Amino acid sequence: MAVSTELVERVRQHVGDSSPAVSATIDGLLSRRYARAIGDDNPLYFDEDYARERGYDGLVVPPNFLPSYLDWSDGGPEDGLRPDGTPAHEMQWIPLEGVRIMGGGEEMHFHAPVTAGTEVVLTSSLEEVSSRDSRSGLMLILKIRNEYVARDGRPLMTSMRTVLGR
């Protein structure tokens, strides 16, 4: 399905809608693997004693680790993927059937350090919908706010994702 002005208006009706909350406990091993993968050898991420000596509750998680696990799932089997390769269950709360989506950037604001073992709750909300003409036709532009909070309600990180639809 190509993006049309009708689709843009239908999606715009969902501004303010939120996703169901998802939660996960941050695993220290996955956090360390992530730090290795991005080439960050900060001892706060690998040495629990070192982190505790500096006032943290345990191993510190790299700041951009949370959005890298946006929905904390394995992505699902191939037959559960959309034509663009994204999981079919992702963003089901926004009517994007048939629209191919891709990332358009993310702005992150860090509120507090996250340590391994923290249970994090993520809620996303559709903040803005717009469109623009592109060389291949009308493009849908979504702004999605992601709120990451600890189980106790303490804010950890807020991000604003730009998602493009074709």
Secondary structure by P-SEA (a helix, b strand, c coil): ccccaaaaaaaaaaccccccbbbbcccaaaaaaaaaaacccccccccaaaaaaaccccccccccccccccccccccccccccccccccccccccccccbbbbbcbbbbbbccccccccbbbbbbbbcccccccccccbbbbbbbbbbbbcccccccbbbbbbbbcc
